[in-house]
Amino acid sequence: MTVRRLDNNPLITPADVKPTRSDVEVYCTINPGAAWHDGEALLLVRVGERPIPQPGAVAAIVYDADADRTDIRRFKLDEPGVEALDNRTFLYKGHKLLTSLSHLRIARSRDLLHWTIDPAPAIAPSTVWEAYGCEDGRITALDDRYVVTYTAVGPLGVNVMLAETRDFVTFDKRGIVMVTHNKDVAVFPERVGGRYVCRHRPFKSNFNDACIWTAFSPDLVHWGDHSVLRRPTPGTWEAGRVGAGAPPIHTDAGWLEIYHAADADGRYGLGAMLTDLEHPERVIAASSRPIFEPAADYELAGVYSECVFSNGVLARDDGSLIIFYGAADTVTAAATTTVADMLAACRA
């Protein structure tokens, strides 16, 4: 089994992306969806922006849907009701706020070495569902268009929205497709039995683990026939949670999927899974150990250390795969492997 990091990693860093306004800074460029389009590789990169820090204070940046504007809200750390949780979140009067606001930005390349980043967001908050950000987009080439699913975070919870595009210039938001608290929706590139298929991941609660689920739909908006596909395994590298990665890849052996998992300490790695072509709710085989885990400096330390997280994989005609991933919740990187190696890993 071979998964090799690209020599020019990291591919996209916060320094490579221009912020959308002068009073914020880009602090993460991570977790890109990926697609081929018009001879180019396209990445839909999650760009996190935060207010420029001030000593002794925390700040949230929030989209106000009623006013159609983005506001910065600053609070002194010694102010009653303010409690800093970590470098990403804080509480204000018991209400959780994010220190950043994410949007999705397109990066383009013809050689996978040199990337040009669009000057403006492709998908940005425009509804109350997205007031705290648009995160972790996944792209599926489906029929005559591209389907984008992404996490919409706001005061109404962590939901999943779906948008469509044909040209990566204009995007039609079709609304919420999985309600709170849910994320990691990856749509299959083909219908199965005449229906659309997706993976999704409801949040962990007192009653359930963070598992990968399957669902079916007649129209991409209304989803049913839900079932659990894969659960965390106690005492292993996927003891804490499991979640879908990029859209599955059709192979003769079944649907090949690169998924993510975290152990009991929150360390993230990637695994490989094979599911039935006609019954994608059935697992054929899955890797017993990670196919890829944090080892490089840019994966071991960052906004969230010891983390590799992928929701974008590109397949080539020669059977090779490029896995794009967020490293330490800070930068975008990539690694290469082959379909054959991943199928072998599923059975290892």
C-alpha positions as CSV (number, residue, x, y, z in Angstrom):
1,M,0.0,0.0,0.0
2,T,1.5,3.3,-1.1
3,V,0.2,6.8,-0.3
4,R,2.8,9.4,-1.1
5,R,2.7,13.1,-0.2
6,L,3.4,15.6,-3.0
7,D,6.9,17.1,-2.8
8,N,5.4,20.6,-3.1
9,N,3.1,20.3,-0.1
10,P,1.5,22.3,1.3
11,L,-0.3,23.4,-1.9
12,I,-2.3,26.3,-0.5
13,T,-1.6,28.2,2.6
14,P,-3.4,31.2,4.3
15,A,-0.7,33.5,2.9
16,D,-1.8,32.5,-0.6
17,V,-5.3,33.8,-0.3
18,K,-6.4,37.5,-0.2
19,P,-8.9,38.3,2.6
20,T,-12.3,39.6,1.7
21,R,-11.9,42.8,3.8
22,S,-9.2,44.8,5.4
23,D,-10.1,44.1,9.1
24,V,-9.8,40.3,8.8
25,E,-7.0,37.8,8.2
26,V,-7.1,34.4,6.5
27,Y,-6.0,31.8,9.1
28,C,-6.9,28.5,7.4
29,T,-7.2,27.1,3.8
30,I,-8.4,23.6,4.2
31,N,-10.6,20.6,3.3
32,P,-11.2,21.2,-0.4
33,G,-13.7,19.4,-2.6
34,A,-12.2,18.5,-6.0
35,A,-13.4,18.2,-9.6
36,W,-12.1,18.1,-13.2
37,H,-13.6,20.9,-15.3
38,D,-12.5,22.1,-18.8
39,G,-9.1,20.5,-18.6
40,E,-8.3,21.9,-15.1
41,A,-8.3,20.5,-11.6
42,L,-10.5,22.7,-9.5
43,L,-10.5,22.8,-5.7
44,L,-13.3,24.3,-3.6
45,V,-11.2,25.3,-0.6
46,R,-12.6,26.2,2.7
47,V,-11.2,29.6,3.6
48,G,-11.5,30.6,7.2
49,E,-11.2,34.3,8.0
50,R,-11.1,35.8,11.5
51,P,-11.0,39.4,12.8
52,I,-7.5,40.7,13.3
53,P,-6.7,39.7,16.9
54,Q,-6.6,42.3,19.7
55,P,-5.0,41.7,23.1
56,G,-7.3,40.8,25.9
57,A,-10.3,40.2,23.6
58,V,-12.1,37.6,21.5
59,A,-14.1,38.3,18.4
60,A,-16.8,36.6,16.3
61,I,-17.5,37.4,12.7
62,V,-21.1,36.7,11.7
63,Y,-23.3,37.1,8.6
64,D,-26.5,39.0,9.5
65,A,-29.1,37.7,7.1
66,D,-31.6,40.4,7.9
67,A,-29.2,43.2,7.1
68,D,-27.3,41.3,4.4
69,R,-24.0,42.2,5.9
70,T,-21.1,40.6,7.8
71,D,-20.5,42.0,11.3
72,I,-17.5,41.7,13.7
73,R,-18.5,41.4,17.3
74,R,-15.7,41.9,19.9
75,F,-15.8,41.0,23.6
76,K,-13.2,41.6,26.3
77,L,-12.0,38.4,28.0
78,D,-12.8,39.8,31.4
79,E,-16.4,40.8,30.4
80,P,-19.1,38.9,32.3
81,G,-20.4,35.9,30.3
82,V,-17.3,35.6,28.1
83,E,-15.5,32.2,28.3
84,A,-12.8,31.3,25.8
85,L,-13.0,27.6,24.9
86,D,-10.1,27.2,22.4
87,N,-8.7,29.1,19.5
88,R,-11.8,28.4,17.4
89,T,-14.7,28.9,19.7
90,F,-15.9,30.9,22.8
91,L,-19.0,31.3,24.8
92,Y,-20.9,34.5,25.3
93,K,-23.7,34.3,27.9
94,G,-23.9,30.6,27.3
95,H,-24.1,30.8,23.5
96,K,-21.3,29.3,21.5
97,L,-19.7,31.5,18.8
98,L,-16.9,30.9,16.3
99,T,-13.8,33.0,16.1
100,S,-13.9,32.7,12.3
101,L,-16.2,32.8,9.3
102,S,-15.6,30.3,6.4
103,H,-16.5,30.6,2.8
104,L,-15.6,28.4,-0.2
105,R,-13.0,29.7,-2.7
106,I,-12.0,28.1,-6.0
107,A,-8.3,27.2,-6.8
108,R,-7.4,26.1,-10.3
109,S,-4.4,24.2,-11.7
110,R,-3.5,22.4,-15.0
111,D,-0.4,20.7,-13.6
112,L,-1.3,20.1,-9.9
113,L,1.8,22.0,-9.0
114,H,0.8,25.7,-9.6
115,W,-2.5,26.9,-8.2
116,T,-4.4,30.1,-9.1
117,I,-6.9,31.2,-6.4
118,D,-10.0,33.1,-7.5
119,P,-10.1,36.6,-6.0
120,A,-13.6,36.3,-4.6
121,P,-15.6,33.5,-2.8
122,A,-17.5,31.0,-4.9
123,I,-20.0,30.2,-2.1
124,A,-20.3,32.5,0.9
125,P,-22.9,33.0,3.6
126,S,-26.2,34.5,2.3
127,T,-28.8,32.9,4.6
128,V,-29.4,32.6,8.3
129,W,-28.5,28.9,8.0
130,E,-24.9,30.0,7.0
131,A,-24.5,32.9,9.5
132,Y,-21.4,31.3,11.1
133,G,-20.0,30.0,7.8
134,C,-19.9,27.7,4.8
135,E,-17.5,24.8,5.5
136,D,-16.1,21.6,3.9
137,G,-17.5,21.5,0.4
138,R,-17.7,18.2,-1.5
139,I,-18.2,18.2,-5.3
140,T,-19.9,15.5,-7.3
141,A,-20.0,15.5,-11.1
142,L,-23.5,14.2,-11.8
143,D,-25.3,14.1,-15.1
144,D,-24.8,17.5,-16.8
145,R,-23.8,19.5,-13.8
146,Y,-21.8,19.5,-10.5
147,V,-23.5,19.1,-7.2
148,V,-21.9,20.8,-4.2
149,T,-22.7,19.8,-0.6
150,Y,-21.3,21.8,2.3
151,T,-21.8,22.3,6.0
152,A,-23.9,25.4,6.9
153,V,-23.3,26.6,10.4
154,G,-25.5,29.2,12.2
155,P,-27.8,29.9,15.1
156,L,-30.1,27.2,13.7
157,G,-27.5,24.5,14.1
158,V,-25.0,22.6,11.9
159,N,-26.9,21.6,8.8
160,V,-26.0,20.6,5.2
161,M,-26.8,22.7,2.2
162,L,-26.7,21.7,-1.5
163,A,-25.9,23.9,-4.5
164,E,-25.5,23.2,-8.2
165,T,-23.3,24.7,-10.9
166,R,-22.4,24.0,-14.5
167,D,-19.5,26.4,-14.9
168,F,-18.1,27.1,-11.4
169,V,-19.0,30.7,-11.9
170,T,-22.7,30.8,-10.8
171,F,-24.0,28.5,-8.1
172,D,-27.7,27.8,-7.4
173,K,-28.3,27.1,-3.7
174,R,-31.1,24.6,-3.4
175,G,-31.3,24.8,0.4
176,I,-31.0,22.5,3.4
177,V,-30.9,18.8,2.6
178,M,-29.8,17.4,6.1
179,V,-31.0,19.2,9.2
180,T,-29.1,19.8,12.5
181,H,-26.9,18.3,13.6
182,N,-25.4,16.7,10.5
183,K,-22.4,17.0,8.2
184,D,-20.1,15.1,5.8
185,V,-22.6,14.6,3.0
186,A,-21.0,13.0,0.0
187,V,-23.3,12.5,-3.0
188,F,-22.6,9.5,-5.3
189,P,-21.7,10.3,-9.0
190,E,-24.4,7.9,-10.3
191,R,-27.9,6.9,-9.5
192,V,-28.4,3.5,-8.0
193,G,-31.6,1.8,-8.8
194,G,-32.9,5.0,-10.2
195,R,-32.3,7.0,-7.0
196,Y,-29.6,9.4,-5.9
197,V,-27.4,8.2,-3.0
198,C,-25.4,9.9,-0.3
199,R,-23.4,9.3,2.8
200,H,-24.0,11.6,5.8
201,R,-22.9,11.8,9.4
202,P,-25.3,12.8,12.3
203,F,-23.5,14.2,15.3
204,K,-22.7,12.0,18.3
205,S,-25.2,12.2,21.2
206,N,-25.9,10.4,24.5
207,F,-27.7,7.8,22.4
208,N,-25.6,7.4,19.3
209,D,-22.0,7.3,18.1
210,A,-20.7,9.5,15.2
211,C,-21.4,7.0,12.4
212,I,-21.4,7.0,8.6
213,W,-25.0,6.7,7.3
214,T,-26.5,6.1,3.8
215,A,-29.6,7.7,2.4
216,F,-31.5,7.7,-0.9
217,S,-33.4,10.5,-2.7
218,P,-35.5,11.0,-5.8
219,D,-34.5,14.6,-6.3
220,L,-31.3,15.4,-4.2
221,V,-33.4,17.4,-1.7
222,H,-35.6,14.9,0.0
223,W,-33.7,12.0,1.6
224,G,-35.0,8.8,3.1
225,D,-34.3,5.1,3.6
226,H,-31.6,6.0,6.1
227,S,-29.3,3.3,7.5
228,V,-26.0,3.1,9.4
229,L,-23.1,2.0,7.3
230,R,-20.1,2.2,9.6
231,R,-19.6,2.7,13.3
232,P,-16.6,3.7,15.4
233,T,-14.6,0.7,16.7
234,P,-13.5,1.0,20.3
235,G,-9.8,0.7,21.0
236,T,-8.8,1.5,17.4
237,W,-7.7,4.4,15.3
238,E,-11.4,5.0,14.6
239,A,-12.7,4.8,18.1
240,G,-13.9,8.4,18.4
241,R,-15.8,9.0,15.1
242,V,-16.0,8.1,11.5
243,G,-17.3,10.2,8.6
244,A,-17.5,10.2,4.8
245,G,-14.8,11.7,2.7
246,A,-14.9,12.5,-1.0
247,P,-17.8,11.2,-3.2
248,P,-17.3,7.4,-3.9
249,I,-15.4,6.2,-6.9
250,H,-17.0,3.5,-9.2
251,T,-14.8,0.5,-9.7
252,D,-15.5,-3.0,-11.0
253,A,-15.1,-4.3,-7.4
254,G,-17.5,-1.8,-5.9
255,W,-17.7,1.8,-4.6
256,L,-14.3,2.8,-3.4
257,E,-14.4,5.4,-0.6
258,I,-11.7,7.3,1.3
259,Y,-13.2,8.2,4.6
260,H,-11.9,9.8,7.8
261,A,-11.8,8.7,11.4
262,A,-10.6,10.0,14.7
263,D,-9.3,8.0,17.7
264,A,-10.3,8.4,21.3
265,D,-7.8,11.3,21.6
266,G,-9.1,13.1,18.5
267,R,-6.2,12.3,16.2
268,Y,-7.5,12.1,12.6
269,G,-6.5,9.7,9.9
270,L,-7.9,8.3,6.6
271,G,-9.2,4.9,5.8
272,A,-10.4,3.0,2.7
273,M,-13.7,1.2,2.3
274,L,-15.4,-0.8,-0.5
275,T,-19.2,-1.0,-0.7
276,D,-21.6,-2.9,-3.0
277,L,-22.3,-1.3,-6.4
278,E,-26.1,-2.2,-6.3
279,H,-26.5,-2.0,-2.6
280,P,-24.2,0.8,-1.4
281,E,-25.6,0.5,2.1
282,R,-23.6,-2.8,2.4
283,V,-19.9,-2.8,3.2
284,I,-17.8,-5.4,1.3
285,A,-14.4,-4.6,3.0
286,A,-12.7,-1.8,4.9
287,S,-9.1,-1.1,5.9
288,S,-8.1,-2.3,9.4
289,R,-5.6,0.4,9.9
290,P,-5.2,4.0,8.5
291,I,-4.1,4.3,4.9
292,F,-2.8,7.8,5.7
293,E,-2.2,9.5,9.0
294,P,-0.4,12.7,10.3
295,A,3.4,12.6,10.1
296,A,4.6,15.7,8.3
297,D,5.2,18.9,10.3
298,Y,2.3,20.7,8.6
299,E,0.0,17.8,9.7
300,L,1.2,17.6,13.3
301,A,0.8,21.2,14.4
302,G,-1.7,23.9,13.5
303,V,-5.1,25.2,14.3
304,Y,-6.1,21.5,15.1
305,S,-3.0,19.4,15.5
306,E,-2.5,15.8,14.3
307,C,-5.1,15.9,11.7
308,V,-5.5,14.9,8.0
309,F,-9.0,15.3,6.6
310,S,-10.1,14.7,3.0
311,N,-13.3,15.4,1.1
312,G,-11.7,15.7,-2.4
313,V,-10.2,13.0,-4.5
314,L,-9.5,13.1,-8.2
315,A,-9.2,10.0,-10.3
316,R,-7.1,9.8,-13.5
317,D,-7.6,7.4,-16.5
318,D,-4.4,5.5,-15.6
319,G,-5.9,4.4,-12.2
320,S,-4.0,6.9,-10.1
321,L,-5.7,9.0,-7.4
322,I,-4.9,12.4,-6.0
323,I,-6.1,12.8,-2.4
324,F,-6.5,16.4,-1.4
325,Y,-6.7,17.1,2.3
326,G,-6.7,19.7,5.0
327,A,-3.6,19.4,7.3
328,A,-3.9,20.4,10.9
329,D,-6.9,22.5,10.0
330,T,-4.5,25.0,8.6
331,V,-3.3,24.3,5.0
332,T,-4.3,22.2,1.9
333,A,-2.0,19.4,0.9
334,A,-2.2,16.4,-1.4
335,A,-1.0,12.8,-1.7
336,T,-1.0,10.2,-4.5
337,T,-2.0,6.6,-4.6
338,T,-3.8,4.2,-7.0
339,V,-7.2,2.5,-7.2
340,A,-5.4,-0.9,-7.0
341,D,-3.5,0.0,-3.8
342,M,-6.7,1.3,-2.2
343,L,-8.7,-1.8,-3.1
344,A,-5.9,-3.9,-1.6
345,A,-5.9,-1.7,1.5
346,C,-9.6,-2.4,1.9
347,R,-8.9,-6.1,2.3
348,A,-5.7,-5.7,4.4
